[in-house]
C-alpha cells in the first residue's frame, strides 16, 4: 500500500475497528502537519515525506494494539518522533551555506557542489502547513518553517529539537511532551531551556502575511530579473542582502557583490522566466533559463521594503517535481506558447 492516511475529528481518542478505508482517511488527515514536524526535525522535504510514510505504515500495522488511551494525533506524533530520532542517529546536521563559512567574493571559484545531505532544502508550503483557523497560529507555523529557523533547529541535539518543536511551535504541554518521549516533566523543561538558549541569537520578528507593498516589491523583482535590469534589481536589494546557491558552498553578502555576480558568473540567468510559488512560508519562484531549462527554486526573504536574501536551490531534477513544476518551459521566441509543456 503506497499511500496510507488518517483523520481524526478533533483531539479525542481514536476508536478501534472501522473499515480500512475509514482508517486510511483518518490517518491521511494528519499528513501535512506530520510532514511539517518531520521537516523541522530533519531539514529535508524528501526525508520528511519518507519519515511520514514510515509513520503511516507503522500506525497501520500496529493500529489493533492502539488502545485509545491517547488521541490518535498524539500517537502518530510519538511514532513520527521515533522515526525521526532513528534517522538522525549518526547523521551530520544539515545547514545553509552561510552556516558553514564566511561570505565569498565575486572572484571566488564556485567549486564543486556538496552532497544533498549537506543542505537544508526548501519545501512547498502546501506539503507542511495544515489549515489553521487562528491567524496567530498560522503565522507561527509559517515562521517555524523558514529556512533560517530550520537551520537553527539542526544545531540542537535531536531530542532537544523535538522538545522545542513540540512545546514552542505546536504548543504541547510539558506533561504531554514528557509522555511522548517517555521522560519527566523536569527533563523536558530542562531540555527546552537549553534549546532556547542555543537559539536565542536566531530569534527574529515574525513576518506578516504579504501586504500590497510586499506584493508590489515582488512584482518589481520579477520584472527586473526577467528583463535582467541590474540597476532596477540594485534598487530592490537591501545593502546587506545575501545570495546563496546550494549545492555550492559559495555565498555572497551585499547588493554590490550580488549585482557584480549577476553581471559576471551569473550572466547565464539573462532571459529567465520566473513562476511564482510559496516555500518555507515565504514567496518563491521556479526559475527557467532562456530556452526553457529549469535552473533553480528561488526562496525570497524581505524586510523593510527590500529583498534581504535570494536563496537559489539548483537541484532541479528533484525539486521541480516536488513543487509541481514541469521540467521544461517553452521559449516563446522559438515558437513556444509560453505555457508549460504538457506531460513534461
N, C-alpha and C positions, 0 to 999 in steps of 0.2 A: 504494500500500500504506500504510494509515493507521497500523498498528502493526507495528514491526519490533523483534524482541527477540533476546537472545542469552544463551547459558550456556556456561561452561567449567567443567569439573570441576577444581578446584584452580587453581594459578597456572601450570601448564605451558603450553608453546607450543600454539597452535591449529594444527590440520591443515587442509590445503587440501581443497576438494571438499566432498562431502556434499550431501544433499538440501536444497532451500530451506527446508523446514520445520524441519530439524535446525539449520540456521544461525540461523534466526529464534529458535528456542528457546535456543540458546547465547547469542545477544545479549541476549535478554529477561531472562536470569538476572541481568544486571548493572544492570538499570534502576533499582532502588531506590538502590543505592549511588551510581550516577552522578547520579541526581536529587538526592541529598543533597549531593554535591560541587558540582553546579551551583547549588543553593540557597545554599550557603555563599558561593559566588563572587558570585552575582547579587542575593541578598536578596529574591527573589520566587519563590513557588511556581510561578506561571504562566510566568515567563520560564525557570525551571529545567526545567519539563516541555517547553517548546518547544526548549530547548537540547539536551536529551537526545534528543528526537525527531529533531532535525537530526543529532546524533551517530550515531544508528542508521541514518539514511538514508545518510549519508556512508560509514559502515562497510559497509553492504550493497552500495553501488555500487562500492566500491574493494576489496572482500574478495579478489578474484582477484589483486590486487597485494600483498596481505599475505603476507609470506614466512615468518612464524612465527619470526622471529629473537627477538622478544619475546613475552611472553604476550599472549593476546587481551585480557585485562583491562588491561594496560599500554597497549596500542594504543588501546583505547577511551578511556582517560583522556587520552591525547595528543590525540585528536580532540576530546573534550569540552573540554579546556583551550583549544584553538584557537578553538572555537566561542564559549566564554565571553569570551575576550580580544577577539574581534571584536565581540561585543555590548557590551562595556564601553568601546569606543573612543568618546570624546567624550560619554559619558553622565555625568549627575550621580550622586553616590553617594546611595544610599537611607539613611534614618535613622529613628529614633524621635522622637516629639515632644520628649522630654527632651534629645535631641542637638541640637536646633535653637534652643531658647530657655529662659529661666528659667521656673520654675513660675508659673502664673497664679493669680489669686484667684477665689473663687467668683463674684464680681461681674463678672469679665471676660466680655465677649460671646464667644460661641462662634466667630463669624465664619464665613467661607466655607471649605468643605473644599478641601484642596490636591490636585493631581493624584495618581493612584495611584502614578506613578513616583517620588513623593517618599518613599514609606514602605517600611520593612521590613514584609513581610507574614507572617502565620502560615502554617504548613504542617502537615498531618496527619503524625503520626509514621510511619504506615504507608507513606507515599509516599517517605520519605527514609532510613529506618533499616532496613538489611538485618539479617538474623538473625546474631547474634554468639554463639558458644559461650562465649566468655570474658566473665564479668561485668564485668571491668575495662574491656574494650574496649567493651562495651555502654554503660557509664557515660560513657566519653569521648565516644562518639558522641552520647549524649543531651545532654551539656553543650555540645557543639560546634554544636548547632542551637538553643540557647536564644537568645531574641531579642536580649539584650544582647550576646552574643558575636558573632552575625551582624552586628549593627550596628557593633561594633568592627572587624570584618573589613573593612567597607566603607571605613574610613579609610585602608586600605593601598592602595598602587598595585597594579593588577591582577596583575602578575607576582609581587610580594611576597605578595599574597593567596594565589596558587596555591602558592607555595613553603611558606608557613606551614601551609596545609591539608594538603598532601601530606606534609610532614615531621612536624608535630605531631599532626595528627588521624588521618591514615591510616598513619603510621609508615613511610613510604618512606625509603630511604636517600638520602643526598646525591647519590650517583652515579646512582641511579635517577631522581631529580628532574632532575639535570643533563641526562641523556639525553633525558628527556621534553621539556624546554624548549629543547634544543639549546644548552646553556650549559655552563659549567665548574663543577666542584665548589666551587671557591673563590668563584665568583659566587653560587652557591646558598647557601653558608654565610653570606656577607655579607648577602644579602637576608633570610635567616632572622634574623640578629642584629638588623637594623634593624626587622624586623617585630615581634620580641619586645619591643624597646624601646618601640615605639609602643603595644603592647597591654598593657604591664606593669600599668598602672593599672586595667585592666579584669579582672584575674585575680580569680577567686572560687572558694571551695571547692566541689567537686563535690557536687551534691545527691544523697543516697542514694535508692534506689527508695522509693516511698511505703510507709511503715510504718503500723501500726494507728493511731498518734496522728495522723499526717497525714491518713489516710483519715477519721478522726473529725472533724478540723478542716474538711475539705471538706464532709462531711455537715452540719455545723453552719452552714457558709456557705450551702449550698443552702437549708437550712431558713430561715435569717434572710433571705436575699434574696427567696425566694418569698413569705414572709409580710410582706416589707418591714418587718421589725422592726429599726429603726435602732439601738436600744440593743444588741440582740444582735449586729448587724454591727459596731458600735464595739468590742465586746469581742474580736472576731476580728482586727481590723486592727492592724498594727504602728504605732507612733506616727509613723513616717516613711514610711508606705506611700504609694504613688503610684497615680494614676488617669490613664489616657490613652485617647484615643478617635480614632485615625486614621479618616477623613481630616482631622480637625481638629487644628490645631497646639496648641490649648489642652491643658494637663495640670496636675494638682494634686498637691501633696505634703502629707501629714499627714492623719491619720484624721479630725480635726475638720472640715477643709475638705471631705474626701470625703463625710462624712455630711451636711454642710450642702448640698453639691451634690445629693445624692440627695433630700433633702427639698425642694429648690428646683427648679433646671432639670432634674434627673434624676427628678422625681416620676412621669413617664410610665412608669417601669420598674415601678411598683407593679402587682402581679398577674402578673408574668412567670413563665415556666416555663423551667427550665434542663435541657438534655440533656447528659449527661456525654460528654466527648471526651478525646483527648490531642492536644497540639500543641506543637511545639518542645521535646519532651522534658519537658513539664510538663502538669499537669492543666488541662483546658479545658472550656468549656461552650458549647453553642449556646443563645443566649437568644432566646426568643419573648416578645413583649409580650402583655398581655391581649388576647384576641381572636384570637391565633394568628399575629400579624405577626412575621416574622423581624426581629431587631433587631441582634444582634451575635454574633461569636465572641469569647468571653472567654478569655484565657490568664492563668492564675493563678500567681504566684510566692509561695512560702512559705519561711520561715526562723524557727527558734526558736519554733515553735508558733504563729506568727502569719502572717497574709497580708501580704506586703510589696509586692505590685503587682497591680493589676487593669488588664489591658490589653484594651480592647474595640475590636474591628475592625468597622466598620459597613458595609463593602461586601458586604452580604448577597447581592446578585444574583450575585456571582461566588464568594463564599466558602462559602455554604451548599451549593451543588452540589459544590464541592471536598471538603468534609467529609462528603458523602453525606447531607446533611440535607434534608428536604422544605421547600418554600417556604411552607408553612402548617402550623400546629399547631392542631388543633381546640380550641375553648374549651368545656370540659365544662359551664360554666354556661349555654351556649346549646344544649345537647343533644348536644354532641360526645362522643366516646368517650375523649378524652384521648390517643388514638393518632394518629400522623401520617396525613395524608390520602394514600391510595394514588394513585400517579401524579402527585402534586403536585410 
